[in-house]
Amino acid sequence: MSTEKQRPPPRPSPASGGGSSGNADDTEAGRRLFAVDWQFTHASGSVASLPAMAGVEIAFAGRSNVGKSSLINALTGRNGLARTSNTPGRTQELVFFSAGGRLTLVDMPGYGYAAAAKSKIASWTDLIHAYLRGRASLARVYVLVDARHGLKDVDHTVFKSLDEAAISYQVVLTKADQVKVGTLAGVIAATQDGLRKHSAAYPQVIATSSRDGAGIADLRAAVARLLAEKGA
């Protein structure tokens, strides 16, 4: 029996974030997209072990312990799908999830601080760069940023790498439930301002909380729109 406390109702996404789908069809398409039986399918610690490309892939990147695994669990409605940990650097491979359809989710190793040897972190970094530059099926990277802290220099370094590789990416704020509504609006505005100088960045920011579900429907709708744009 689950001992998880009942979640409070999600707060509405701040209008300034531009994260709201604004379209009931997109929201329903996003709900249906993720309301299926998502499963772990593959873990790759090297380029040679990457699975064959099929359909559309979206990847989740972010600083260590930003909440990538928790967000994937919230999106799919599967609390135990992606392994979560309070230890930075727990995800040490590219981890793939699929529901047997047109979309694959990829959980990437966190960047920045991690409780691992420098040689191991360097290996992850090389793997990430090789994956990003050589994966034709990759449609977008969702870069997660902790809403409590906002953008850091290491985030901008990653943005520059994605810009240079011409890989579309969008910032998703996590842990929004831990920030006051007025403060969150300021974080969203500052994040959008910081993205203006990055050529491959999608301009809108989505604020989410894996704990209370805020913004999850918006992110699902955004992914559904992306698939529609790709004709998938």
C-alpha positions as CSV (number, residue, x, y, z in Angstrom):
1,M,0.0,0.0,0.0
2,S,1.3,3.4,-0.9
3,T,2.2,5.7,2.0
4,E,2.5,8.8,-0.2
5,K,0.6,11.7,1.2
6,Q,-2.4,13.0,-0.8
7,R,-1.2,15.7,-3.2
8,P,-2.8,19.2,-2.9
9,P,-4.6,20.4,-6.0
10,P,-2.1,22.0,-8.5
11,R,-1.7,25.7,-8.6
12,P,-2.5,27.3,-12.0
13,S,0.5,28.1,-14.1
14,P,1.4,31.8,-14.0
15,A,0.1,33.5,-17.1
16,S,3.5,35.2,-17.7
17,G,5.1,31.8,-18.2
18,G,3.4,31.2,-21.5
19,G,3.2,27.5,-20.5
20,S,-0.5,27.1,-20.7
21,S,-1.6,25.3,-23.8
22,G,-4.5,27.6,-24.4
23,N,-6.1,24.9,-26.5
24,A,-8.3,22.1,-25.2
25,D,-7.5,19.9,-28.2
26,D,-3.7,20.1,-27.3
27,T,-4.5,19.4,-23.7
28,E,-6.5,16.3,-24.6
29,A,-4.0,15.1,-27.1
30,G,-1.3,15.5,-24.4
31,R,-3.4,13.6,-21.9
32,R,-3.9,10.7,-24.3
33,L,-0.3,10.7,-25.4
34,F,0.9,9.9,-21.8
35,A,-2.1,7.9,-20.6
36,V,-0.7,4.7,-21.9
37,D,1.6,1.9,-20.5
38,W,5.0,3.5,-20.4
39,Q,7.9,1.2,-19.7
40,F,11.7,1.3,-19.4
41,T,13.2,0.0,-22.6
42,H,16.9,0.6,-22.7
43,A,19.9,2.1,-20.9
44,S,23.0,3.2,-22.8
45,G,26.4,4.0,-21.3
46,S,28.1,4.3,-24.6
47,V,27.4,5.5,-28.1
48,A,27.8,1.9,-29.4
49,S,25.0,0.7,-27.1
50,L,22.4,3.3,-28.2
51,P,19.2,1.7,-29.4
52,A,18.1,2.0,-33.0
53,M,16.4,5.2,-33.9
54,A,12.6,5.0,-34.3
55,G,9.9,7.6,-34.2
56,V,10.5,10.8,-32.2
57,E,12.6,11.2,-29.2
58,I,12.5,14.0,-26.6
59,A,15.3,14.2,-24.0
60,F,15.3,15.7,-20.5
61,A,18.5,17.4,-19.4
62,G,19.3,19.5,-16.3
63,R,21.6,20.1,-13.4
64,S,22.1,17.1,-11.1
65,N,19.2,16.6,-8.7
66,V,16.9,19.0,-10.6
67,G,14.1,16.5,-10.8
68,K,14.3,14.9,-14.2
69,S,13.2,11.5,-13.1
70,S,10.4,12.9,-10.9
71,L,9.1,14.9,-13.9
72,I,9.1,11.8,-16.2
73,N,7.2,9.9,-13.5
74,A,4.7,12.8,-13.3
75,L,4.3,13.0,-17.0
76,T,3.6,9.3,-17.4
77,G,1.6,8.9,-14.2
78,R,4.0,6.1,-13.2
79,N,5.6,6.9,-9.8
80,G,8.2,4.2,-10.1
81,L,9.0,4.4,-13.8
82,A,12.2,6.5,-13.6
83,R,14.4,5.9,-10.6
84,T,14.6,9.0,-8.3
85,S,17.3,9.8,-5.7
86,N,18.4,12.6,-3.5
87,T,22.0,11.8,-4.5
88,P,23.2,14.0,-7.4
89,G,24.5,12.0,-10.3
90,R,22.4,8.9,-9.7
91,T,21.4,8.7,-13.4
92,Q,24.6,7.6,-15.0
93,E,23.4,6.5,-18.5
94,L,21.0,7.6,-21.1
95,V,17.7,5.9,-20.0
96,F,15.0,5.3,-22.6
97,F,11.3,4.9,-22.0
98,S,8.5,4.0,-24.5
99,A,4.9,3.0,-24.7
100,G,5.5,1.2,-27.9
101,G,4.2,4.1,-30.0
102,R,5.6,7.1,-31.8
103,L,7.4,8.8,-28.8
104,T,10.4,7.9,-26.7
105,L,11.5,9.7,-23.6
106,V,15.2,9.9,-22.7
107,D,16.4,10.6,-19.2
108,M,19.9,12.1,-19.4
109,P,22.7,12.2,-16.8
110,G,22.6,15.4,-14.8
111,Y,25.3,18.1,-15.5
112,G,27.1,20.1,-12.9
113,Y,27.8,18.6,-9.4
114,A,27.6,14.9,-9.1
115,A,28.8,12.4,-6.5
116,A,31.0,10.5,-8.9
117,A,34.6,10.5,-10.0
118,K,35.7,13.2,-12.4
119,S,36.6,10.5,-15.0
120,K,33.1,9.1,-14.8
121,I,31.5,12.5,-15.2
122,A,33.8,13.2,-18.2
123,S,32.5,10.0,-19.7
124,W,28.9,11.0,-19.2
125,T,29.6,14.4,-20.8
126,D,31.2,12.8,-23.9
127,L,28.2,10.4,-24.2
128,I,25.7,13.3,-23.9
129,H,27.5,15.4,-26.6
130,A,27.7,12.4,-28.9
131,Y,24.0,11.6,-28.5
132,L,22.9,15.2,-29.0
133,R,24.9,15.7,-32.1
134,G,24.2,12.4,-33.8
135,R,20.6,11.5,-33.0
136,A,18.4,12.4,-36.0
137,S,15.3,11.2,-34.2
138,L,15.8,13.8,-31.4
139,A,13.1,16.4,-31.8
140,R,13.7,18.6,-28.7
141,V,15.6,18.7,-25.4
142,Y,13.6,19.9,-22.4
143,V,16.2,21.5,-20.1
144,L,15.0,21.5,-16.5
145,V,15.9,24.4,-14.2
146,D,15.1,24.5,-10.4
147,A,12.6,27.3,-10.0
148,R,14.1,28.1,-6.6
149,H,17.5,29.0,-8.1
150,G,16.8,30.1,-11.7
151,L,19.4,30.0,-14.4
152,K,23.1,29.4,-13.6
153,D,26.3,29.8,-15.6
154,V,26.4,26.0,-16.2
155,D,22.9,26.2,-17.8
156,H,24.1,28.9,-20.2
157,T,27.1,26.7,-21.1
158,V,24.7,23.8,-22.0
159,F,22.5,26.2,-23.9
160,K,25.5,27.4,-26.0
161,S,26.3,23.8,-26.8
162,L,22.7,23.2,-28.0
163,D,22.8,26.4,-30.0
164,E,26.0,25.3,-31.8
165,A,24.5,21.9,-32.5
166,A,21.2,23.6,-33.7
167,I,19.2,21.4,-31.4
168,S,15.8,22.8,-30.4
169,Y,15.3,23.1,-26.6
170,Q,12.8,24.4,-24.1
171,V,13.3,25.3,-20.5
172,V,11.0,23.7,-17.9
173,L,11.1,25.0,-14.4
174,T,10.8,22.3,-11.7
175,K,9.8,22.4,-8.0
176,A,7.5,25.4,-8.7
177,D,5.4,24.5,-5.7
178,Q,8.3,25.5,-3.4
179,V,8.3,29.1,-4.7
180,K,5.7,31.8,-3.9
181,V,3.5,32.7,-6.8
182,G,4.8,36.2,-7.1
183,T,8.4,35.1,-6.9
184,L,7.7,32.4,-9.5
185,A,6.4,34.9,-12.0
186,G,9.7,36.8,-11.6
187,V,11.8,33.7,-12.1
188,I,9.8,32.9,-15.3
189,A,10.4,36.4,-16.6
190,A,14.1,36.3,-15.8
191,T,14.4,32.9,-17.5
192,Q,12.7,34.0,-20.6
193,D,14.9,37.1,-20.7
194,G,18.0,34.9,-20.3
195,L,16.9,32.8,-23.3
196,R,16.6,35.6,-25.7
197,K,20.3,35.5,-26.6
198,H,20.2,31.7,-27.4
199,S,19.3,30.9,-31.0
200,A,18.0,27.4,-30.5
201,A,15.9,28.1,-27.4
202,Y,12.1,27.9,-27.6
203,P,10.9,31.2,-26.2
204,Q,8.2,30.0,-23.7
205,V,9.0,28.6,-20.3
206,I,6.8,26.1,-18.5
207,A,6.7,26.0,-14.7
208,T,6.0,22.6,-13.2
209,S,5.8,20.7,-10.0
210,S,6.0,17.0,-9.9
211,R,4.7,17.1,-6.3
212,D,1.4,18.8,-6.9
213,G,1.0,18.4,-10.7
214,A,1.2,22.1,-11.6
215,G,2.1,22.6,-15.2
216,I,2.2,18.9,-16.1
217,A,-0.8,19.2,-18.4
218,D,0.8,22.2,-20.1
219,L,4.0,20.2,-20.7
220,R,2.1,17.2,-22.0
221,A,0.2,19.5,-24.4
222,A,3.5,21.1,-25.5
223,V,4.9,17.6,-26.4
224,A,1.7,16.7,-28.2
225,R,2.0,19.9,-30.3
226,L,5.6,19.1,-31.0
227,L,4.7,15.7,-32.4
228,A,2.0,17.2,-34.5
229,E,4.5,19.7,-35.9
230,K,6.8,16.7,-36.7
231,G,3.9,14.9,-38.4
232,A,4.3,12.0,-36.0
